[in-house]
Amino acid sequence: MTGCAGESSRSAECSPSTGRRSPPAPIYDAKSRPATRCARRDEELKAKITAVHRDNYGVYGARKVWLALNREGTAVARCTVERLMGELGLHGARRGKTRRTTIADPKAVRPADLVHRDFTRSRPDACWVADFTHVATWSGTVYVAFVLDVHSRRILGWRAATSMRTELVLDALEQAIWTRAQAGIDDLSGLIHHHDAGSQYTSIAFTERLATAGAAPSVGTVGDALDNALAESEIGLFKTELIRRRGPWKGLDDVELATFEWVDWHNHRRLHTACHDLPPVEYEQIHYGQHPAQQSTGASTP
């Protein structure tokens, strides 16, 4: 008769001295058995998966958690990460609806659309996109503006304020110009600055600052979000990864501090699909390593 190993030792046997049957050996519960190598490995991976998910604003799905683990030196299969994240109840962020905040000025002169929905560029500073959004707080609405490099997806400038006047988007532009100047890039000739038809972006002060920097303004069709889809997408990330997950917000100060921390993470540690799963700053560094002349002159063909 066949059976599990050790089964005969658990059956009742006669004692050679008394002739009586001795009680069967105890059957141990499976929970008391030592963990297998695979089970120990799963527990180690769960701790690392939880840490990666937590350290990246809790927004990574299985694919980016898998990429981050392998970048950190933990070799693991993607299917294993998917399985363990399911057991942990972890998932990536899901985007919600967006709300339009810019209002066109019918009297303003609108520049031509120089982008035509083509949000791909072969180098940094060939095209920037800009937009702003609102954040509801206990003390009123806060507006946050961003300037993004199309090639690297790096946020070059941002600004938070309690009003959506021209100064909001102008300050974000000034920071973007300053960011490049800090890296030794003073010549922005050939740069296209793409935005929607909001009155803040078509104001005289804003267009004059672009001209001084050597950048050409570009405006898409009024009311068509696809004409500024990349900036809209970035706003969506900001709302999904930070604002909706960390609220409610008290006012300007805590929105400003949280945005500062999120932008730093976004630029230096967040893995971007458009950047071949690299952070934007690292992606730019690789580009300039291959094309050093572009960083020193800031000029090249798109």
C-alpha positions, -999 to +999 in steps of 0.1 A: +000+000+000+013+034-009+010+067+010+029+098+022+063+094+037+062+089+074+025+079+074+034+044+090+051+062+119+018+080+127-003+048+128-010+030+161+016+003+169+018-024+197+043-019+224+067-049+226+067-047+265+030-044+272+013-056+241-009-025+242-014-001+213+006+031+217-011+064+206-004+077+171+024+103+166+010+139+165+001+153+131+015+189+129-005+217+114+009+231+081+013+265+096+039+252+121+061+238+094+092+259+084+086+282+055+099+270+022+126+289+002+099+302-022+077+314+007+107+332+023+115+348-011+079+360-015+080+377+019+113+394+011+099+406-022+067+418-006+086+441+017+106+455-012+075+459-033+057+477-005+087+501+000+089+509-038+052+515-040+052+537-009+083+557-019+068+565-053+037+582-040+018+549-042+011+555-079+032+527-096+015+497-111+031+464-114+052+473-145+069+503-129+074+485-096+090+457-115+113+482-134+122+500-102+131+468-084+154+457-112+170+491-114+178+488-077+194+454-082+165+431-072+161+406-101+125+395-102+100+385-129+072+409-138+046+382-133+059+376-098+055+413-090+019+413-104+010+383-082+025+397-051+010+431-056-024+414-060-019+396-027-009+429-010-038+448-025-015+473-042-023+489-075-013+519-097-030+553-097-061+558-119-068+591-135-100+611-130-116+638-150-100+672-158-114+706-156-106+735-179-091+766-162-080+788-191-103+813-207-095+827-242-093+864-248-112+870-281-094+903-286-059+890-282-037+881-313-033+844-314+000+829-327-001+801-352+000+764-342+036+753-348+032+719-332+001+703-349-003+677-322+032+663-328+046+660-292+078+643-301+112+660-303+147+645-307+164+669-283+157+690-252+146+727-257+131+721-291+096+725-277+081+733-243+045+729-234+026+748-207-007+747-188-021+753-154-048+737-132-067+744-100-066+728-065-095+732-041-083+740-006-100+749+027-090+785+023-099+789-014-087+778-049-050+775-056-037+775-092-006+757-102+012+763-136+038+741-152+063+743-181+074+709-195+101+699-220+086+677-247+117+656-253+125+647-217+092+653-200+111+673-174+092+699-155+114+730-160+093+755-142+062+757-120+043+782-099+015+781-074-007+811-066-042+821-054-051+838-086-048+829-123-034+862-136-006+865-161+020+865-133+012+828-126+023+815-160+050+841-164+067+831-132+066+794-143+082+805-176+109+825-158+118+795-137+121+773-168+145+798-184+164+800-151+166+762-149+183+760-183+206+789-175+218+771-144+229+743-167+248+767-189+221+769-216+215+806-224+206+804-261+170+792-265+168+802-302+146+778-321+125+769-290+087+766-295+066+774-265+032+757-270+002+765-249-035+770-252-054+802-261-059+813-225-056+850-219-027+846-196-006+830-224-016+855-250-010+886-229+015+912-240+038+906-210+040+869-217+046+871-255+072+898-250+091+876-225+091+847-250+105+870-277+132+882-254+142+846-247+143+838-284+113+814-282+084+813-307+049+811-292+025+784-305-012+781-298-036+753-306-073+754-315-096+770-290-115+744-269-096+714-283-077+697-255-059+674-280-040+704-294-022+707-260-025+670-251+009+666-235+005+694-211-030+682-203-016+647-196+010+662-172-017+680-154-036+647-151-005+631-135-002+659-110-038+657-100-038+618-099-004+612-082-004+641-057-035+662-053-062+636-051-041+612-030-028+636-004-058+659+002-077+676+017-055+707+013-054+736+038-042+763+015-014+777-007+015+769+016+009+731+018+000+728-019+033+747-027+054+725-005+039+692-017+042+704-053+079+712-048+085+676-034+065+660-062+083+679-090+117+668-075+105+632-075+090+635-110+122+649-125+148+628-106+132+594-097+099+588-115+102+563-144+086+577-176+075+554-204+082+582-229+118+583-216+124+546-221+115+541-185+141+565-172+137+596-150+137+629-171+169+643-157+187+610-163+173+609-198+186+644-205+220+635-191+223+605-215+213+627-244+239+654-236+265+626-231+259+616-267+256+652-280+278+674-257+277+703-282+240+708-278+243+714-240+269+741-245+251+759-273+215+750-266+209+749-303+203+721-327+178+709-353+146+694-339 
